[in-house]
């Protein structure tokens, strides 16, 4: 099935909440002040189709695995605050990047920056007593939210904190009355991003039809 070849980027110093929703609905993502979208990518030397994903929050429910993740982390404390990149968070970012063998993130600023941030962004901090163990960043639109980046302390890997912060972001979005939650891209083949396919209420953007369609949930 032929997919239209799309590679588009632009810089923005500011986008309104309504414009943010519009961009997300057309498959855009954000890194710093750069908005981008692309329909194909290279993965292990193979050309793959990029699949923009979003969750219809009214249709979201927890899987058994996700319930276990919440239960496993019920001793942790979390807060949503305005964007505030502290030295503590910088150190956590450096530790987290050690889990990557390719496409290693260089700086937090390439994702979010207090100095150049075109839309409202909140950060979710997760702590084990006084120790910060995970942080994620969530963009806020009028009817949608978008997960920008998540990181966690590798010593806590068995707690599935990446999934945990996504679940916290989803719950926050529901509480704020949002309609959509955008977790980012996945591929049309099995990849590192398959964890995004395991959520209920998922839709994907069909590049050919230019519309959002139900996405068959990946059972885990």
N, C-alpha and C positions, 0 to 999 in steps of 0.2 A: 504494500500500500504506500503510494507516494505521499510524502509529507512536504508541505511547502517549506522552502528554505528561509528561515527567519533569523536574522541577527540584527538587533536594534539596541542602541544605548543612547542615553542623554544625561546631562548633568542638570541638577535642579537645586537651587538654594532654599526653595520653599515649595511645598505642595499642600493645598488645603485638604482637610479630611475627606471631602467629597471627591477631589481629584485623586487622592490616594486610593480610595475604593475603586475608582474607574480604572486606574493603572493595574491594580491587582487583578481585576476581572478580565483584563486582556493578557494575563500571563506574565506581567512584569515582576521582577524582584528588585531589592535595593541593597546596595553595599556602599556605605559612606553617603556621598551625595550623587551617586551614579545609579540610575534606574536602567535595567537591562532585561532583555528576554531573548531566548534563542531556542530553536526547535530541534536541533541535533547537537551532538557532542561526541567526542572521542572517549572511549572507555576500554582500557586494555587493547588498544590499537584497533578497536572496532567502532564503527559509526553507530550510535544509538539514538533513539528518539527520546527527547526530553519531555517529561510529562509534568506540567504544572498541576498541583493538587490543592484542594481546599476542602474543608469540612463544613457541611450544612449543620450548624450548631443545634438546630431544632431536632435533628435526627441522630445526634451523637449519644452514644451510651458506652459504658465501660465493658471491655472484654474481661474474661477471667484473669488473664495475664496482667492487665492494667490494674485490676482490683488488688492483685497480689503486690504489685509495685507500690501502690498507695499504702497498703498495710505495712509493707516492709519499711517504709520511710515515715511512719506516723510519729516517730520520735524526733523528727527534724522540724525546724521552725523556718517559715518562709515569709517574706514581705515583698510587696510590689512598691517600688519607689521611683522617683524621677531619675533620669540618667545621671550617674555619678561614678565615673571610672576612677576608682581609688588605687593606691599602690597594692593593696591586698588583692584586688581583682586582676591587676596586671600580672601579679605573681601566679595567680591561679591560671590565667591564660597561658603563660609560659609553660606551666606544668602540663596543661591539657594538650598542648600541641605535640607533646612527645608521643602521643598515641598514633600520629599520622606518619606514614612512610612516603607519601607523595602528596602533591598539592598542599603543602604545609602552610597554614596561615602564618603571616609574618607579624601583624600587629592588630590589636583590637580596632584601631582607627580605620582599618580597611573595611570594617563592618559598621561600627557606630562611633561617633565622635561628639563630644559635648560642644566642640567649636564649629563643626559643620554638620548639622543635622536638619534635613529638610522637613521632617514631620515629628509629631510627638512620639517619643520612645520611652517606655518604662523598662526597668530592669527588675527581674525576679531574683532575689538573693535567698539561697537556702543555706542554713547553718546547723551544724551539730554543736549545740551549746554556743560557744563564742567563735568557733572555727567556721569560716566560710568554705562550703564544700561544692557548691554549684551556683552558677549564675546564667540566666538567659535574658535575651533582649527582645522586646515585643513592640512593634510599631502599632499605632492606634489610628484607625480611620473613623468615619462616622458610623458605618455599619459593619466594619470588618477589622480584624487584627491580623498581623503577619509576624511570624516568628523569624527573627533575623539570625540569631546565633546562640548556641548554648555550649556551655563548658562545665567540666566537673573535675574534682580531685580524683586522680587515677587510683588512689588508695580506696576509693568508695565505688569502684567499678561494678561490683556485684549487686549494688543497689539499683542499677539501671536509672541513674539520675538524669540522663538525657531524656528518657521517656517520662520520668517524674516531672521535670520542669515543663515539658509539653502538656502534660495533664493539668498542671497548675495554670498554665496559660489558657488552656481551653476553658477551665472552670471560671477563671477571671473574666474571660470574654463573654461567657454565658451570663455571669452575674451583672455585667455591664450592658446587657441587652443587645449584644452584637449578633449579626446574622451569619457571618462567615469567619473562619479561622484558616489562614494560609500557612501550611507547614513548609512550603518550598517545593523543590522539584524532586522527581525520581526518574528512573529510566524504564524503558519498555522491556528490559532484561533484568535479571537478578543482579543486585549491586549492593554497595554499602548503604544505599538510601532505602532499602526495602522496609525498614522499620516504619517509615512514613505510610506504608500501604496497609498497616494493620489496624487502622482506626475505623470505627463505624461512622457512617454519614459522609464518607469521602466521595468527592467528585473529581473529575479531571477535565482539563481543557482540550478539546479535540481541535487540533490545529487546522484540519481540513474544513470541518463544519463551522469552526469559530463559535462553538458553544460548549457549555459545561454539561457533562453527562455523568451518570452514576458510575463509580469506579468499584469493580468487584474487590471486596476486602480480602487481603492476604491472610490466611489462617496460620497462626503460629502456636 
